[in-house]
Amino acid sequence: MLTVEGLDVAYGDFQVLWEAAMRVGEGEIVCLLGPNGAGKSTLMNTISGLLQPASGRITFLDQRIDGLPSHRTVAEGIAHVLERRRLFPFLTVLDNVLLGAHNPRARPHRAAMLARVEALFPVVRERRSQLAHTLSGGEQQMVAIARGLMARPRLLMIDEPFLGLGPRVVRQIGEIIRRIRDEEGIAVVFIEQNVELALRLADRGYIFESGRTILDGTSAELLQSAEVKRIFLGDVAL
């Protein structure tokens, strides 16, 4: 479904990614792992068109998308939930969610998608008229993911969906991510700092260090990897 090859990305003269690579198959859940500053968010931002690559190739559903602006990548079927939710704080929950269906591909299906989103996220239905900034952190994260789903994506990218959330909410969102894949048939890519949490949820993972893809494999393989232990745990066994 998605292939990234040899991707170089820079902020002005400061290069962040060197020949980054990854792939996502139909219906997969894939996690991106690595220390802070490893380039994970930069990779997502480049796939979604918020950043332009210096070189490399991004292919989605057999079409080149590297260099497309973000509104075009959404129309192609990629939705991106940014780190820290980025809701409009003084709009209602419903208005925030409906903004996800703004692109022409999704707009005719807005009512049907809203019904599906409300089935996945009861908080959207229960808090329709509530201002977004009055929600808890976990509720805001659910609204942000719901807004992404309103775009009718084939691939949903979520930047740190569990950031700052308690264990109960983390479990809820993890279950929702599985349902998005199993019930909606949407592939999911997410960034996470907690290695074991991420690999228990994902089918496969990619490890980034200093802007490079240094390791990838199935979750079972990465959970046993000495290199993963070195990067994240200082050789302490998982």
N, C-alpha and C positions, 0 to 999 in steps of 0.2 A: 504493500500500500504506500508506504513512505520510505524513501531511500535518501540518505544524506551522504555525500562523498566528497572528501578532500576540502572541507569547508574552512576557509580562512576569514576571520572577522576582526575588524579593528575599530576602536574609537579614536578617530584621528590618527595620530602616529603610534598609539598604544595598541598592539595586537593582543587579542584576548583568546581567539581560537586558532589552532594550527592543525589543518587537515583533519578536522573532526569528522566522525563518521557514525552512522547509526542506521537502523532500519526497523520498521514496524510492519507486521503482517496484519491481515484482516482479522479483526476480533481479538487482538492481543492486548494485554496490559503490560506496559514496559516502563521501568523506572530508570531515572537518571540519578546517579549517585556520585558524590565527590565532595571534597572539602569546600568551604566557602571560598568564592573567588575562582573556582575551577572552570567556570564558563558554561555552566548548565543553563542558567537563565538566558545568557547570551545566545545559546543554541536555539532555545525555544523562540526567543524574540526574532531570530533570523528566519526560522521556519515560517513564522506567522507574518513576516513582512514588516515588522516594526524596525528591523535593522537590515541593511543591505550588505551582502557578503563581498569581500574583496576578490575571492575566487572560490571555486568549488561548484557543486551541483546538488540541487534539491529536486527530487522527482516525487510527485504525488499522483497516484492513479495514472501512471504512465505519461504524465504531463510535467514539463519543466516549470517549477514555480519560483526558483531562486530569482530574486530581484523584483518579484511582484509586490505591490503595496498591500497593506493588511486587508483593505476592504475587498481586494481580489482574492486573497487566500481564503477569506471567510466564504466567499461565493463558490470557491472550489470545493469546500467541505471541511475546512479546518477551523475549529473554534479554540480559543486560547483564554484560559482563566488566569489572570495575572496574579503574581504574589501579592499578598495582603488585600485580596478581594477587589479593591478599586470600585466599590459601589458608589453611586451618587447618594451622598448621605441624607440629603433633604428631599429626595424623591421617595415615594412609597415603594414597598416591596414589589407590588404589581408593576409599577412603572419601570423599575429597574429590570425586572424579568422580561417585560415586553420589548425593551430596547434590544435584547438579544436577537429578535426576529426582524430587525430593521432591514437586512439585506434582501434584495428582490427574490432570491431563491427561497427564503424562508417565509416571507410576508404572507403569501396566500394560505399557508398552513398554520398560521399563528394560533387559532382557536384550538385546533387538534393538538398542537405541541404543548400548549398551556395545560390542557387536560392531562397529558402524559407527564409533564413536569410536576404538576400538583400531586399526581399519584406517587411519584418518586419522593417528593419533598412536601409532606403535609404542611410544613411551616409556611410555604408559599401561599397555600390556600387559607390557612388560619390567620396569617398576618398580612393579608393583601393590602390593607389600608394603612399599615404602620410604617413610619419613616424608617429608612434603612439604618440610620445611625443609632436607633434605639434598640436594635437587636443585639444579642450576645455575639461573641466572636464565632462560635460554631454555627449559629443561625445565619450570620452574614456569609460564611463560607458556603453554606448550602444554597443561599440565594445566588451567589456568584456562579456556582456550578450550574444551577438551574438556568441562569441567563445564558451561559455558554451553550446549553443544550437547545435553547430556543432557536439557535441558528441552524438546526438540523444537520449537525456535522457528521461526517464519516469518521473523523478523528478528533478527539477531545484532548487538549493539552492543559494540564493543571500544574501551576508552579507552587509547590509546597502547600498542598491541601490541608496538612495537619498542623501547620505552624501555630504554636501557642495554644493548642486546644487540649482539653483534658482527655483522659483515657476513654471515657464513655462516648464522647463525641467523636474521637478518633475511630473507634469501632463502628459507629454509625456511618461515618463517611466512607470508611473502607468497604462496608457492606453495600453502600450505594454505588460505589465505583464498580464493584462486581456486577451489580444489577444493571448498570448502564451497559456493560459489555454483554452480559448474558441475555437480558431482555430486549435491549434496544439494538444490539449488534454493532455498537460503536467501539472502535479501538480507543484505548486510553494511554497517554504518556504522562507521567507525573514525576516531579522532582521531590526528593525527600532526603533529610539528613539522617534519620534513623534507619540504619542499614537493615536490621532484622525485620522491622515493621514493613519496610518497602519490599523486601524480597519475599516475605510471606504473602504479600498481596499480588505481586507482579508475576508474570510468566517468565520474563527475561529482564536483564538489567545491563546497563552500560556504566562503566566507571570512568570518571573524568578526573584528571589531575593536571594542573598548570596549563589548562586550555587544550589538552589532548585527550583523545579516547585511548585509554591504555588497556582496557580489559572489557570483555563482554561475555555473556553466557547465560544459560538458564539460571533461574533463581537457586536451584539446588546446587549447581556448580559454584556459583558465587558465594553461597553461604559457607562452602568448605574451602574457599580459596585463601591461600596464605597471603597473596598480594592484597586482597580485600582486608584481611586482618591487619596487615602492616599499615595500610593507609588510614584506617578508621580506628583501630583499637590498639595499635602499638604491639601487635602480636599476641594480644589477649584473646583466647578462644571465644568464639560466639557461643 
